[in-house]
Amino acid sequence: MEVSDVTAPYGTRKKITVPEHLLKETLEGVHLYHKGYRQVLNQEKTLEEIMGCSTLQFVILNYLLNLLHKFIDIEQYIIGTNEAGVHLGFKKNLSNDIAIYEWAVLTPEKISKNYADVPPKMVVEVDIDFELDEEETDLTTLDVVHEKIRKMLDFGTQKFIWIFSASKKVIIAERGQTKWETIDWDENFELWPGQTCNVGAYLAGKNIAV
């Protein structure tokens, strides 16, 4: 693929090729690149330097996963991690930090080397790990956040939780609801039926200042 990315002398733009491995997701044909991809293209960082998550991100994910593993029936559900991929349709390939599938939906014949083409029951995202190219789209990062949530809910996901450490906010969206909830991350919210969590309180209890 080609994108306009590098500024040439006199303010002109020149075309460069973005390697496929720097593409994180595709939403309605819009390319969502790994955060920091420009630094890799400009040889300011290596691919390995941008691929990992922050310590704060993995601490939050670990907290949530530990809670989920205590409550979820592993005979009924499987918890996908490590950017679990999902194929919604043509030019719609997304990934999720946590994706909980029902075994009744993610049946043995659906297990392959490809992205899942069935909806997870619930998705959890922590922070934003993608970048847009302003030469390719007029969408903002927030536009993409909202569109990704909408697409997953339309696909069949029942609940989508997105946690943002910069604003210390949590978006909670459920299928069939006309209005999504946005709360402070130091408020209790339901992570799984019958199970609440509190990200801010957990971090404070570990003396982690954000």
Secondary structure as the mmCIF struct_conf table of DSSP 4:
data_model
#
loop_
_struct_conf.conf_type_id
_struct_conf.id
_struct_conf.beg_label_comp_id
_struct_conf.beg_label_asym_id
_struct_conf.beg_label_seq_id
_struct_conf.end_label_comp_id
_struct_conf.end_label_asym_id
_struct_conf.end_label_seq_id
STRN STRN1 GLU A 2 THR A 7
HELX_LH_PP_P HELX_LH_PP_P1 ALA A 8 ALA A 8
HELX_RH_3T_P HELX_RH_3T_P1 PRO A 9 GLY A 11
STRN STRN2 ARG A 13 THR A 17
HELX_LH_PP_P HELX_LH_PP_P2 VAL A 18 PRO A 19
HELX_RH_3T_P HELX_RH_3T_P2 GLU A 20 LEU A 22
STRN STRN3 LEU A 23 LEU A 27
TURN_TY1_P TURN_TY1_P1 GLU A 28 GLY A 29
STRN STRN4 VAL A 30 HIS A 34
TURN_TY1_P TURN_TY1_P2 LYS A 35 GLY A 36
HELX_RH_AL_P HELX_RH_AL_P1 TYR A 37 LEU A 41
TURN_TY1_P TURN_TY1_P3 ASN A 42 GLN A 43
BEND BEND1 GLU A 44 LYS A 45
HELX_RH_AL_P HELX_RH_AL_P2 LEU A 47 MET A 51
BEND BEND2 GLY A 52 GLY A 52
HELX_LH_PP_P HELX_LH_PP_P3 CYS A 53 SER A 54
HELX_RH_AL_P HELX_RH_AL_P3 THR A 55 PHE A 71
BEND BEND3 ILE A 72 ILE A 72
TURN_TY1_P TURN_TY1_P4 ILE A 74 GLN A 76
STRN STRN5 TYR A 77 GLY A 80
BEND BEND4 ASN A 82 GLU A 83
STRN STRN6 ALA A 84 GLY A 89
TURN_TY1_P TURN_TY1_P5 PHE A 90 LYS A 91
STRN STRN7 LYS A 92 ASN A 96
BEND BEND5 ASP A 97 ASP A 97
STRN STRN8 ILE A 98 GLU A 102
TURN_TY1_P TURN_TY1_P6 TRP A 103 VAL A 105
BEND BEND6 LEU A 106 LEU A 106
HELX_RH_3T_P HELX_RH_3T_P3 PRO A 108 LYS A 110
BEND BEND7 SER A 112 ASN A 114
HELX_LH_PP_P HELX_LH_PP_P4 TYR A 115 TYR A 115
STRN STRN9 ALA A 116 ALA A 116
BEND BEND8 VAL A 118 VAL A 118
BEND BEND9 LYS A 121 LYS A 121
STRN STRN10 MET A 122 VAL A 126
BEND BEND10 ASP A 127 ASP A 127
STRN STRN11 PHE A 130 GLU A 131
TURN_TY1_P TURN_TY1_P7 GLU A 134 GLU A 136
HELX_RH_AL_P HELX_RH_AL_P4 THR A 141 PHE A 155
TURN_TY1_P TURN_TY1_P8 GLY A 156 GLY A 156
BEND BEND11 GLN A 158 GLN A 158
STRN STRN12 LYS A 159 PHE A 164
TURN_TY1_P TURN_TY1_P9 SER A 165 LYS A 168
STRN STRN13 LYS A 169 GLU A 174
TURN_TY1_P TURN_TY1_P10 ARG A 175 GLY A 176
BEND BEND12 THR A 178 LYS A 179
STRN STRN14 GLU A 181 ASP A 184
TURN_TY1_P TURN_TY1_P11 TRP A 185 ASP A 186
BEND BEND13 GLU A 187 GLU A 187
STRN STRN15 PHE A 189 TRP A 192
TURN_TY1_P TURN_TY1_P12 PRO A 193 GLY A 194
STRN STRN16 GLN A 195 CYS A 197
HELX_RH_AL_P HELX_RH_AL_P5 VAL A 199 GLY A 205
TURN_TY1_P TURN_TY1_P13 LYS A 206 ASN A 207
#
